[in-house]
Amino acid sequence: MSAWRKRAIECLPGSKREFEDPETSIYGVFMELLPSTVAAHRNNNISQLKKNYDFAEWCFRQKSEDLWNAAGVSFYEHLGDKTETLQAIHQWVKRDIYIEIRQLLKQRLDDVTLKTIDGLYGLQNGRLKE
């Protein structure tokens, strides 16, 4: 079993059967992870939030394009879609990752919201303030 499948099952053990299925792609895993993350925010389930964001970060930092791309377009890009994740993005997504995914968010968020998030990271237009 691949490392990402094992990690996904550790993150969401209730989806074990689905994640073991060879037909389930890493994109399918993120389709489950995103609503789990929104629910964890609503329920203030810090333990689950840590697992979810750690899994996304692990995938994002891998050399495999399938993994980092799936994390970007199937998870991080959609954090701006729900109030729960948008308001907490700066608490859970590390600055270096935010800088890399900012262009994805820019396509989905208005300028005011993006600048607000930039400010929370100490950035101006996606770069460190000088």
N, C-alpha and C positions, 0 to 999 in steps of 0.2 A: 504494500500500500504506500502511496506517495506521502511525502512529508506534509504536504498541504492538506491532504485528506485527514491524516491523523490529527493535525492541529485543528482543523474545522470541527471534527467530532469532539475534541476536547472542549472546544468553545461552545458548541451547541449539541450536547449529547442526545437530545431528543430527536435530532435529525440524522442520527447514526445510519440508519438503513438507507436513507436517501443519499447521504454523502458517500457511502460505500459503493453505491451503484456506479458502474463505469460510465454510464450515460450522463451522470451529473458532472458538469464542468465546474471550474472555479467560479465562473460567472453565476451559475446556479447557486453556489454556496453564498455568494454575496447577495443574491436575491432574497435569501433567508436571513442573512446577517443584518441587513439594513432595517427591516421591520423589527427585528429583535432588539436592535440598538435604540430605536425610537421608543419601544415599549420599556426598555430598561431605564431610559431617561424619565419617562412618565412615572415609573415606579421607584425611581431613585435607587435602582439596583446597581450599586457601585461595583460589586463583584462581576456582574455580567458585563457592565460597561468596560471594565478593564480587560476582560477576555476578548470582547469584540474589537475594541480599538487596538489591542495588542496583535490580534490576528491580522487585521487590516494593515498595520504597520509592518509586520513580518512579511506579508505578501508584497507590499510596496517596495521593500528593500531587497527583494530577491533579484537575481540576474535574469530569471526567466521572464520574457516579455508577457507571456500569458498571465503570470501572477501579478506583476506590477501594473500591467494595464487593467486587469480586472479590478484591482483595488482602486485604481484611479477612476475608471468610468462607471463601475457598478456600485461603488461605495462612497468614496470621498466626494465625487461630483454631486452626489445626491444629498449630502449633508445639509445643503441649503434649502432643500425642498420642504422640510418640516421645521416648525418653530423650535421643537425640543432639541434637535440636533444643531440647528443654526445658532441658537443662543449659547450652546455649550462647546462649539467647535474649538474655541481658543483654549479650553480647559483640557481637551482630549487629543487634539491633533498637534503634534510638535511643529515648531516654527519652520524647520527645514522642509518638512512635508507640505505644510501650508503654502510655502513659497512655490513649491513644485506643482501643486494642484490649483493654485490661484487662477490660472488661465481657464481651467475647467469650470471653476465656480463663477468666473467672470461672465461666462456664456449664459449662466442661469440666474444670476443675481443682479439687482440694479446697482448703479454706481454708489449710491449712498450706503447701502448695506455693505458692499465690498470695502468701501473706505472705512466704515466702522470696524469691520473685522481686521483690516490692516492695522488700524490704530491699536486694537487689543494685542496685536503681535509686535507693536512698536515699529511698524512699517509705514512707509508712505509710497503709495502706488506700487506695492509689492516689493519694495526695497527698504533696507534699513534706513531710518531717518539719519540725515547727516547733521 
